[in-house]
């Protein structure tokens, strides 16, 4: 799905709100055994997926902060960005946003809450119309709007996979 499908700044933020409600409901309603079992052979557990979502949001918030500083005319040193890697046609999480695992449900919920608060704080200060960009490992150069859309896409993508793997009662 193209990131433009996530709409305007306000629409992308609203989609983030909707997907977070659904993710929290799923995590809070799941059996502990399911949360700590890999989704398939060699895959992350649901808690690791949620940890990854939080790490990506924290990274996105830092990018929004950088874009805001660039928009204000601040000279910042370049940051090396490694292009995203694919395995069997699927994008692989860059090293900085790979989950460590071993966190409890409560710890992951706290991580999600802190990351979302940071993202929303930076989004509130950002100028979604400014043309400054920062490279995304999979989507290329993105403005602040592009990064918020990417965050909405990312959470929705992982939420859908978790919902599909969730055992029906």
C-alpha positions as CSV (number, residue, x, y, z in Angstrom):
1,X,0.0,0.0,0.0
2,X,1.3,3.4,-0.9
3,X,1.9,5.7,2.1
4,X,-0.3,8.4,0.5
5,X,-3.2,6.2,1.3
6,X,-2.7,7.1,5.0
7,X,-4.0,10.6,4.1
8,X,-3.3,14.0,5.6
9,X,-1.4,14.7,8.7
10,X,-4.5,14.6,10.8
11,X,-5.8,11.4,9.1
12,X,-2.5,9.6,9.6
13,X,-2.4,10.6,13.3
14,X,-6.0,9.4,13.7
15,X,-5.1,6.1,12.1
16,X,-2.3,5.7,14.6
17,X,-4.8,6.3,17.4
18,X,-7.1,3.6,16.0
19,X,-4.5,1.0,15.5
20,X,-3.0,1.6,18.9
21,X,-6.4,1.0,20.6
22,X,-6.7,-2.3,18.7
23,X,-3.1,-3.3,19.5
24,X,-3.6,-2.6,23.2
25,X,-6.9,-4.5,23.3
26,X,-5.2,-7.5,21.6
27,X,-2.2,-7.5,23.9
28,X,-4.3,-7.0,27.1
29,X,-6.8,-9.7,26.1
30,X,-4.3,-12.3,25.0
31,X,-3.3,-15.4,27.0
32,X,0.2,-15.0,28.4
33,X,1.3,-18.2,26.6
34,X,0.4,-16.8,23.2
35,X,2.2,-13.6,23.8
36,X,5.5,-15.4,24.4
37,X,5.3,-18.0,21.7
38,X,6.8,-17.3,18.3
39,X,4.2,-16.6,15.6
40,X,5.9,-19.2,13.4
41,X,9.2,-21.0,13.3
42,X,12.0,-18.5,13.5
43,X,9.6,-15.5,14.0
44,X,9.2,-13.0,16.8
45,X,6.7,-13.5,19.6
46,X,3.7,-11.1,19.8
47,X,5.4,-9.2,22.6
48,X,8.5,-8.9,20.5
49,X,6.4,-7.5,17.6
50,X,4.9,-4.9,20.0
51,X,8.4,-4.1,21.3
52,X,9.5,-3.6,17.7
53,X,6.6,-1.2,17.0
54,X,7.6,0.9,20.0
55,X,11.2,1.0,18.9
56,X,10.2,2.1,15.4
57,X,7.9,4.8,16.9
58,X,10.8,6.1,19.1
59,X,13.0,6.2,16.1
60,X,10.3,8.0,14.1
61,X,10.0,10.6,16.9
62,X,13.7,11.3,16.7
63,X,13.5,11.7,12.9
64,X,10.6,14.2,13.4
65,X,12.8,16.1,15.9
66,X,15.6,16.2,13.4
67,X,13.3,17.4,10.6
68,X,12.0,20.1,12.9
69,X,15.6,21.3,13.6
70,X,16.4,21.3,9.9
71,X,13.3,23.3,9.1
72,X,14.4,25.8,11.7
73,X,17.6,26.3,9.8
74,X,19.9,24.3,12.1
75,X,23.0,22.8,10.5
76,X,23.1,19.1,11.5
77,X,25.8,16.6,10.6
78,X,24.7,13.9,8.2
79,X,23.5,10.6,9.6
80,X,24.4,7.5,7.7
81,X,21.3,5.5,6.8
82,X,21.7,1.9,5.6
83,X,19.2,0.8,2.9
84,X,16.7,-1.7,4.1
85,X,17.4,-5.4,3.6
86,X,14.9,-8.0,2.4
87,X,14.8,-11.7,3.1
88,X,12.5,-13.9,1.0
89,X,10.9,-10.7,-0.3
90,X,10.1,-9.4,3.2
91,X,11.7,-6.3,4.7
92,X,13.9,-7.0,7.7
93,X,14.0,-4.8,10.7
94,X,17.1,-2.6,10.8
95,X,19.4,-3.3,13.7
96,X,18.3,-0.4,15.8
97,X,14.7,-1.4,15.9
98,X,15.0,-5.2,16.4
99,X,13.4,-6.3,19.6
100,X,15.5,-7.8,22.3
101,X,12.7,-9.9,23.7
102,X,12.3,-11.1,27.3
103,X,10.0,-8.2,28.4
104,X,6.8,-8.8,30.2
105,X,3.4,-7.7,28.9
106,X,3.5,-4.8,31.4
107,X,7.0,-3.7,30.3
108,X,6.0,-3.8,26.6
109,X,2.8,-1.8,27.3
110,X,4.9,0.8,29.1
111,X,7.4,0.9,26.2
112,X,4.5,1.4,23.8
113,X,3.0,4.2,25.9
114,X,6.3,6.0,26.2
115,X,7.1,5.7,22.5
116,X,3.7,6.9,21.5
117,X,3.9,9.9,23.9
118,X,7.3,10.8,22.4
119,X,6.0,10.4,18.8
120,X,2.9,12.6,19.5
121,X,5.0,15.2,21.3
122,X,7.3,15.5,18.3
123,X,4.4,15.4,15.9
124,X,2.7,18.3,17.7
125,X,5.9,20.4,17.2
126,X,6.5,19.3,13.6
127,X,5.6,21.2,10.4
128,X,3.9,18.6,8.1
129,X,4.2,21.0,5.1
130,X,7.9,21.6,5.3
131,X,9.9,20.0,2.5
132,X,12.8,18.8,4.7
133,X,13.4,15.1,4.3
134,X,15.2,12.2,6.0
135,X,15.8,8.8,4.3
136,X,13.6,5.9,5.4
137,X,15.4,2.5,4.9
138,X,12.5,1.2,2.8
139,X,10.6,4.2,1.5
140,X,13.4,6.6,0.6
141,X,13.4,10.3,1.4
142,X,10.3,11.2,3.5
143,X,9.0,14.5,4.9
144,X,7.5,14.7,8.4
145,X,4.2,13.8,6.8
146,X,5.8,10.8,5.1
147,X,7.3,9.6,8.4
148,X,4.0,9.8,10.2
149,X,2.3,8.0,7.4
150,X,5.0,5.3,7.6
151,X,4.4,4.9,11.3
152,X,0.7,4.5,10.7
153,X,1.4,1.9,8.0
154,X,3.9,0.1,10.1
155,X,1.7,-0.4,13.1
156,X,-1.3,-1.4,11.0
157,X,0.9,-3.9,9.1
158,X,2.0,-5.6,12.3
159,X,-1.4,-5.4,13.9
160,X,-3.0,-7.2,11.0
161,X,-0.4,-10.0,11.2
162,X,-1.0,-10.3,15.0
163,X,-4.8,-10.3,14.5
164,X,-4.5,-13.1,11.9
165,X,-2.3,-15.1,14.2
166,X,-4.5,-14.6,17.2
167,X,-6.2,-17.8,18.3
168,X,-9.9,-17.8,17.8
169,X,-11.9,-18.7,20.9
